[in-house]
Amino acid sequence: MLDRNDTASEAKQLQLWTIFHLLTFPLYYNRLYQHM
């Protein structure tokens, strides 16, 4: 049971990380593009 909970929290963290990157990447790319 402890193991299952651990993996669930890990998966949630990974999901949040992916969403965060998907949201921030375009902004970062835009900034980079403007500097060029």
PDB file of N, CA, C and O in Angstrom:
ATOM      1  N   MET A   1       0.837  -1.199   0.000  1.00  0.00           N
ATOM      2  CA  MET A   1       0.000   0.000   0.000  1.00  0.00           C
ATOM      3  C   MET A   1       0.880   1.261   0.000  1.00  0.00           C
ATOM      4  O   MET A   1       0.595   2.238  -0.693  1.00  0.00           O
ATOM      5  N   LEU A   2       1.925   1.209   0.776  1.00  0.00           N
ATOM      6  CA  LEU A   2       2.823   2.356   0.829  1.00  0.00           C
ATOM      7  C   LEU A   2       3.476   2.585  -0.527  1.00  0.00           C
ATOM      8  O   LEU A   2       3.630   3.720  -0.979  1.00  0.00           O
ATOM      9  N   ASP A   3       3.856   1.486  -1.165  1.00  0.00           N
ATOM     10  CA  ASP A   3       4.499   1.567  -2.466  1.00  0.00           C
ATOM     11  C   ASP A   3       3.574   2.206  -3.501  1.00  0.00           C
ATOM     12  O   ASP A   3       3.974   3.060  -4.291  1.00  0.00           O
ATOM     13  N   ARG A   4       2.324   1.757  -3.460  1.00  0.00           N
ATOM     14  CA  ARG A   4       1.361   2.243  -4.452  1.00  0.00           C
ATOM     15  C   ARG A   4       1.143   3.751  -4.287  1.00  0.00           C
ATOM     16  O   ARG A   4       1.055   4.491  -5.267  1.00  0.00           O
ATOM     17  N   ASN A   5       1.061   4.186  -3.040  1.00  0.00           N
ATOM     18  CA  ASN A   5       0.870   5.605  -2.766  1.00  0.00           C
ATOM     19  C   ASN A   5       2.070   6.410  -3.264  1.00  0.00           C
ATOM     20  O   ASN A   5       1.915   7.493  -3.828  1.00  0.00           O
ATOM     21  N   ASP A   6       3.240   5.873  -3.052  1.00  0.00           N
ATOM     22  CA  ASP A   6       4.470   6.534  -3.453  1.00  0.00           C
ATOM     23  C   ASP A   6       4.506   6.754  -4.962  1.00  0.00           C
ATOM     24  O   ASP A   6       4.831   7.844  -5.434  1.00  0.00           O
ATOM     25  N   THR A   7       4.168   5.706  -5.713  1.00  0.00           N
ATOM     26  CA  THR A   7       4.212   5.808  -7.166  1.00  0.00           C
ATOM     27  C   THR A   7       3.151   6.781  -7.671  1.00  0.00           C
ATOM     28  O   THR A   7       3.363   7.480  -8.661  1.00  0.00           O
ATOM     29  N   ALA A   8       2.020   6.822  -6.990  1.00  0.00           N
ATOM     30  CA  ALA A   8       0.941   7.729  -7.398  1.00  0.00           C
ATOM     31  C   ALA A   8       1.383   9.177  -7.238  1.00  0.00           C
ATOM     32  O   ALA A   8       1.165   9.996  -8.131  1.00  0.00           O
ATOM     33  N   SER A   9       1.997   9.494  -6.114  1.00  0.00           N
ATOM     34  CA  SER A   9       2.468  10.856  -5.881  1.00  0.00           C
ATOM     35  C   SER A   9       3.568  11.209  -6.879  1.00  0.00           C
ATOM     36  O   SER A   9       3.655  12.347  -7.339  1.00  0.00           O
ATOM     37  N   GLU A  10       4.400  10.232  -7.209  1.00  0.00           N
ATOM     38  CA  GLU A  10       5.477  10.451  -8.162  1.00  0.00           C
ATOM     39  C   GLU A  10       4.916  10.772  -9.542  1.00  0.00           C
ATOM     40  O   GLU A  10       5.401  11.667 -10.235  1.00  0.00           O
ATOM     41  N   ALA A  11       3.885  10.026  -9.927  1.00  0.00           N
ATOM     42  CA  ALA A  11       3.251  10.239 -11.230  1.00  0.00           C
ATOM     43  C   ALA A  11       2.608  11.620 -11.284  1.00  0.00           C
ATOM     44  O   ALA A  11       2.663  12.303 -12.307  1.00  0.00           O
ATOM     45  N   LYS A  12       2.000  12.020 -10.176  1.00  0.00           N
ATOM     46  CA  LYS A  12       1.357  13.333 -10.125  1.00  0.00           C
ATOM     47  C   LYS A  12       2.402  14.431 -10.276  1.00  0.00           C
ATOM     48  O   LYS A  12       2.179  15.421 -10.974  1.00  0.00           O
ATOM     49  N   GLN A  13       3.546  14.249  -9.616  1.00  0.00           N
ATOM     50  CA  GLN A  13       4.615  15.226  -9.711  1.00  0.00           C
ATOM     51  C   GLN A  13       5.110  15.342 -11.147  1.00  0.00           C
ATOM     52  O   GLN A  13       5.349  16.441 -11.647  1.00  0.00           O
ATOM     53  N   LEU A  14       5.261  14.201 -11.799  1.00  0.00           N
ATOM     54  CA  LEU A  14       5.726  14.177 -13.178  1.00  0.00           C
ATOM     55  C   LEU A  14       4.735  14.893 -14.083  1.00  0.00           C
ATOM     56  O   LEU A  14       5.125  15.623 -14.994  1.00  0.00           O
ATOM     57  N   GLN A  15       3.462  14.678 -13.828  1.00  0.00           N
ATOM     58  CA  GLN A  15       2.412  15.319 -14.623  1.00  0.00           C
ATOM     59  C   GLN A  15       2.483  16.837 -14.467  1.00  0.00           C
ATOM     60  O   GLN A  15       2.417  17.573 -15.451  1.00  0.00           O
ATOM     61  N   LEU A  16       2.618  17.295 -13.230  1.00  0.00           N
ATOM     62  CA  LEU A  16       2.710  18.727 -12.966  1.00  0.00           C
ATOM     63  C   LEU A  16       3.939  19.313 -13.645  1.00  0.00           C
ATOM     64  O   LEU A  16       3.884  20.410 -14.201  1.00  0.00           O
ATOM     65  N   TRP A  17       5.053  18.578 -13.599  1.00  0.00           N
ATOM     66  CA  TRP A  17       6.296  19.008 -14.217  1.00  0.00           C
ATOM     67  C   TRP A  17       6.116  19.167 -15.722  1.00  0.00           C
ATOM     68  O   TRP A  17       6.571  20.147 -16.312  1.00  0.00           O
ATOM     69  N   THR A  18       5.437  18.177 -16.346  1.00  0.00           N
ATOM     70  CA  THR A  18       5.211  18.216 -17.789  1.00  0.00           C
ATOM     71  C   THR A  18       4.325  19.393 -18.170  1.00  0.00           C
ATOM     72  O   THR A  18       4.617  20.110 -19.128  1.00  0.00           O
ATOM     73  N   ILE A  19       3.241  19.595 -17.420  1.00  0.00           N
ATOM     74  CA  ILE A  19       2.333  20.710 -17.697  1.00  0.00           C
ATOM     75  C   ILE A  19       3.078  22.032 -17.547  1.00  0.00           C
ATOM     76  O   ILE A  19       2.931  22.934 -18.371  1.00  0.00           O
ATOM     77  N   PHE A  20       3.873  22.136 -16.493  1.00  0.00           N
ATOM     78  CA  PHE A  20       4.635  23.355 -16.237  1.00  0.00           C
ATOM     79  C   PHE A  20       5.550  23.669 -17.414  1.00  0.00           C
ATOM     80  O   PHE A  20       5.621  24.815 -17.860  1.00  0.00           O
ATOM     81  N   HIS A  21       6.255  22.649 -17.922  1.00  0.00           N
ATOM     82  CA  HIS A  21       7.170  22.843 -19.042  1.00  0.00           C
ATOM     83  C   HIS A  21       6.423  23.222 -20.312  1.00  0.00           C
ATOM     84  O   HIS A  21       6.871  24.077 -21.076  1.00  0.00           O
ATOM     85  N   LEU A  22       5.283  22.579 -20.529  1.00  0.00           N
ATOM     86  CA  LEU A  22       4.495  22.879 -21.730  1.00  0.00           C
ATOM     87  C   LEU A  22       4.000  24.321 -21.706  1.00  0.00           C
ATOM     88  O   LEU A  22       3.874  24.960 -22.750  1.00  0.00           O
ATOM     89  N   LEU A  23       3.720  24.827 -20.507  1.00  0.00           N
ATOM     90  CA  LEU A  23       3.218  26.195 -20.390  1.00  0.00           C
ATOM     91  C   LEU A  23       4.350  27.212 -20.487  1.00  0.00           C
ATOM     92  O   LEU A  23       4.172  28.284 -21.066  1.00  0.00           O
ATOM     93  N   THR A  24       5.505  26.885 -19.929  1.00  0.00           N
ATOM     94  CA  THR A  24       6.601  27.851 -19.880  1.00  0.00           C
ATOM     95  C   THR A  24       7.475  27.832 -21.130  1.00  0.00           C
ATOM     96  O   THR A  24       8.102  28.841 -21.456  1.00  0.00           O
ATOM     97  N   PHE A  25       7.527  26.713 -21.830  1.00  0.00           N
ATOM     98  CA  PHE A  25       8.395  26.601 -22.998  1.00  0.00           C
ATOM     99  C   PHE A  25       8.077  27.626 -24.085  1.00  0.00           C
ATOM    100  O   PHE A  25       8.998  28.256 -24.603  1.00  0.00           O
ATOM    101  N   PRO A  26       6.798  27.817 -24.452  1.00  0.00           N
ATOM    102  CA  PRO A  26       6.484  28.808 -25.489  1.00  0.00           C
ATOM    103  C   PRO A  26       6.916  30.216 -25.100  1.00  0.00           C
ATOM    104  O   PRO A  26       7.403  30.973 -25.939  1.00  0.00           O
ATOM    105  N   LEU A  27       6.739  30.567 -23.833  1.00  0.00           N
ATOM    106  CA  LEU A  27       7.151  31.892 -23.373  1.00  0.00           C
ATOM    107  C   LEU A  27       8.659  32.046 -23.479  1.00  0.00           C
ATOM    108  O   LEU A  27       9.152  33.081 -23.927  1.00  0.00           O
ATOM    109  N   TYR A  28       9.387  31.024 -23.069  1.00  0.00           N
ATOM    110  CA  TYR A  28      10.841  31.036 -23.134  1.00  0.00           C
ATOM    111  C   TYR A  28      11.308  31.127 -24.583  1.00  0.00           C
ATOM    112  O   TYR A  28      12.236  31.869 -24.905  1.00  0.00           O
ATOM    113  N   TYR A  29      10.655  30.366 -25.445  1.00  0.00           N
ATOM    114  CA  TYR A  29      11.001  30.350 -26.864  1.00  0.00           C
ATOM    115  C   TYR A  29      10.736  31.715 -27.487  1.00  0.00           C
ATOM    116  O   TYR A  29      11.524  32.194 -28.302  1.00  0.00           O
ATOM    117  N   ASN A  30       9.628  32.340 -27.102  1.00  0.00           N
ATOM    118  CA  ASN A  30       9.289  33.666 -27.609  1.00  0.00           C
ATOM    119  C   ASN A  30      10.362  34.675 -27.232  1.00  0.00           C
ATOM    120  O   ASN A  30      10.787  35.480 -28.061  1.00  0.00           O
ATOM    121  N   ARG A  31      10.791  34.630 -25.997  1.00  0.00           N
ATOM    122  CA  ARG A  31      11.814  35.553 -25.510  1.00  0.00           C
ATOM    123  C   ARG A  31      13.111  35.353 -26.285  1.00  0.00           C
ATOM    124  O   ARG A  31      13.763  36.315 -26.691  1.00  0.00           O
ATOM    125  N   LEU A  32      13.472  34.095 -26.481  1.00  0.00           N
ATOM    126  CA  LEU A  32      14.684  33.767 -27.215  1.00  0.00           C
ATOM    127  C   LEU A  32      14.586  34.279 -28.647  1.00  0.00           C
ATOM    128  O   LEU A  32      15.544  34.834 -29.186  1.00  0.00           O
ATOM    129  N   TYR A  33      13.432  34.087 -29.248  1.00  0.00           N
ATOM    130  CA  TYR A  33      13.211  34.484 -30.638  1.00  0.00           C
ATOM    131  C   TYR A  33      13.289  36.001 -30.786  1.00  0.00           C
ATOM    132  O   TYR A  33      13.825  36.505 -31.773  1.00  0.00           O
ATOM    133  N   GLN A  34      12.761  36.720 -29.816  1.00  0.00           N
ATOM    134  CA  GLN A  34      12.772  38.176 -29.866  1.00  0.00           C
ATOM    135  C   GLN A  34      14.201  38.710 -29.756  1.00  0.00           C
ATOM    136  O   GLN A  34      14.542  39.712 -30.384  1.00  0.00           O
ATOM    137  N   HIS A  35      15.026  38.048 -28.966  1.00  0.00           N
ATOM    138  CA  HIS A  35      16.413  38.482 -28.803  1.00  0.00           C
ATOM    139  C   HIS A  35      17.208  38.287 -30.080  1.00  0.00           C
ATOM    140  O   HIS A  35      18.144  39.039 -30.354  1.00  0.00           O
ATOM    141  N   MET A  36      16.845  37.293 -30.854  1.00  0.00           N
ATOM    142  CA  MET A  36      17.534  37.035 -32.113  1.00  0.00           C
ATOM    143  C   MET A  36      17.069  38.052 -33.161  1.00  0.00           C
ATOM    144  O   MET A  36      17.527  38.015 -34.303  1.00  0.00           O
TER     145      MET A  36
END
